[in-house]
Amino acid sequence: MKKLYSALIFSALSLTANAADWYKVEVVVFANQDSAPIADEYWPDIEEIPAPSNAINLKSSNAEGSAYKRLPGSSLTLHDEKNRLRNSGPYKVLFHAGWMQPVYRTQTPRPIHITGGEILDNGMHELDGYIAVGRGTYLHFRPDLYLSRRLSADEAKLLKDDPTATNNAVDENAASILTMQASSSASSSLASELFTIPNILTANLNQARRMKSKELHYIDHPLMGILVEIRPVN
């Protein structure tokens, strides 16, 4: 009888430990369009965005159920912060949404897929990636976001002039070879088309952050930033 009682107690404690609390998550993601960070950092090549097998897409506001569904604008609270970003510097807001979700006590929470901004010439969104929220003693916010940025000619030159930079710009050696081979009008036309393809730089923000609920938090990156507020739902 004692063994059965102990097993029941252990089972109850396990269920309590794995029970989910519900939270409202609100996120603003913005791009820093200043050119200065382009030359100040090392940017590795990123050609594709890895997709976690257990990820779930953020649902539209008219989807069924309550979890992972966009809340109406009237339920969001970061409008003032978003407007200040738009009016205070070279910032472009790419994503602003809120949703409710269960948050479990785990170090590997389920990621939510989000996108934002324009679709660029390479088929990628300006913003693409994943956000996951778990909890321990504190809430754990885990963004894994990818910013794709169309570079101006001057910004592309900044990368080309940096011998340590790796990026999607046309390689100067390749450009020289194409120029030498462009003896015919057809080759000249081909080279011209290649050189007019927009240069696109993709950067990753992957910074797990412990945070308290009901507080506004800011996560920084040279080319982007995140504002996030997580509140318990009764």
N, C-alpha and C positions, 0 to 999 in steps of 0.2 A: 504493500500500500504506500509506503514511504517513497519507493522508487517511482510509482505512478504519479504521486503528488509532485515530486521533484521534476519529473518530465513535463508535467503540465505548467509548472512555474517557469521552467526554462523556455518552453514554447511560447508562453505569454510574453516573456521578456524579449524574445527574438522578434515577435510580431510588433511589439512596441518600438523596438530599435529600428525596424525597417518600415515603420509607418511613415506616410508622407504628410507633410504639412503643405498647405496651398499658399502660394505667393503670387502677387502681381509683379511682373517684371516690365520695366519701361527702359528703353534704350534709344539713345541718339548717337549715330555714327556720322562723323564728318571728315572731309578731306582738307588737308592743309595744302593750298595751291601755291604757296611760296616756292620759288625755285632754289633758294639757298640750300635746303637739305639734300638736293639731288647730288651736289658735288661733295657734300660733307660725309656721306655714308657709303658703305660698300653694299651693293645691291646684287645678290645672286640671281641667276636665271630661275624663273618660275614659269613653267609652260602649262601646267595643269593644276587644278585644285583637288586634293585628295578628298574622297567622299566616305565618311564613316558608314559602315554597314547598318548601324542601328539608328541613324539620324532620322528625324522627322521634319517635314516642311512646316513652316509657320503657316497656319491656315487662314483663309479669308474670313472676314467678319461674319459672313452668313453661313459658315460651315456648322455642322452639327456638333453637339457637345460643348464643353466649357474649356477644356485644356488646349493650350497651344493655338489659340484663335485670336486674331487681331481684335483689340478692343476699339470701340468708337473713339473718335477724337475728343469727345466730351469727357471721356474717362482718363485722359492723359494729363499729366501735370507739368511736363517739361517744355511747354510751349514758349515760355519766356526765355528760358536758357537757349532754346533753338533759335529764337529770333535775335538774341544778342550775338550769337555766333555769326549769323548771316550779316549782321550790321557792323561787326567789330573788326574784321580783318579779312585775309584771303582764304576764307573758309567756305566750303560747299557742303551743305547737309545732304547726305546720301540716303539716310534711313532714320525714321522715327516711328516707333511702334511700341505698343504695350500688349501684354497677354497675361493670362493666368495659367499656372501650371503646378502640378504636384512636385515637391522638392524632397528627395529622399536623402537619408544619411548615407552618403557614398562618396568615394573618391573618383568614381568614373560615371558621372551623370550622363544622361542621354542628350546628345547634341541636337540643336534646333537649327535648321537650314534657313538662312536669310539671304536676300539679294537687295540691291538698291542702286540708284543712279541709272545712267544710260547703258545701252549695250554698245560696246565699242566695235571697231572694224575687225578685230580678231574673234568676235563672237562672245567675249567675256563681258559680264556686268562690271561696272566701275567698282561695285562692292559685291563680294560673294564670300560665303563662309558659314561658320557655325558658332553658336553660343550655347554653352551648357551651364546649368546651375545645380549644384549639390550643396550639401551642408555637413558640417561636423560641429565643433564648438561655434564656429562662425559659418556664414554662408560662403560658398566657393563659386566665384564667377569665372568662367573659363572661355574667353573668346579665342577663336581661331579664324581670323578674318583676312581677306585678301583684297587689297586695293589695286585696281588697274588704272593707270594714268596715261593719257595721251600726252606725249612730250612735244613741246615746241621745238623748233630748229635749234634755238639757243640752249635749251635743256639737253637735247640730244648731243650737242657739241660738248657740253660740260661732262657728259659721261664718256664720250670718245676721247677727250683730253685727259681723262683720269686713267692711267695705265693699270690701276688695280680694280677698276670697275668691271663688272660683268653685267650685261644688260641685253635688251632685245634690239639695240640699234644696229644698223648695217655696219658690218666690220670694214674697217678702212682698207685692209688688204684685199678683201673681196671686191670692194669698190674699185681699187686700182686695176685688178684683173679684168673686171667687167668693162672698164673704160678702155683698156688696151684691146679687148676683143670687139669693141663696138665699132668695127670698121665699116660695116654696112648700115644702111638706114634702118633695117629691121633690128639689128643688134642695138643701135642707138635708141630705138623706140623701146626695146625691152629694158635697157639699162635705165632709161628715164622713168619707166613704170616702177621698177624696183626701188628707185631712189625716192619716189613720191609716196611709198607705203608709210603710213604714220608709224612712228616709233612709240611703243607702249611699254611702260615699266610696271611690273607687278611686284608689290611688296606685301609682306605678311606681318600681321600683328597677332602674337600668341603669348599672352601674358596672364597667367592665372592670378587671381586676386582674392584674398580673403576680405570680407566686408560685413558690416553690420546692416541690418535692415533699417528702413526708414531714414537712410542717409544718402545724400547724393555723392557719388564717387566718379572720379575722372581717371581714365587710363590714357596715357600719352604715348605717342609714336611720332617720329619725325615727319611722316606724311599723312597721318590721320589721328583721330582721337575718339574716345568713347565716353559718353555720359551715361551712367546707369543708376537707377534707383529701384530697390526691391522692397516690397512691403508685404507683410503677412495679410492673408485674407481670412476673415472670420468664417 
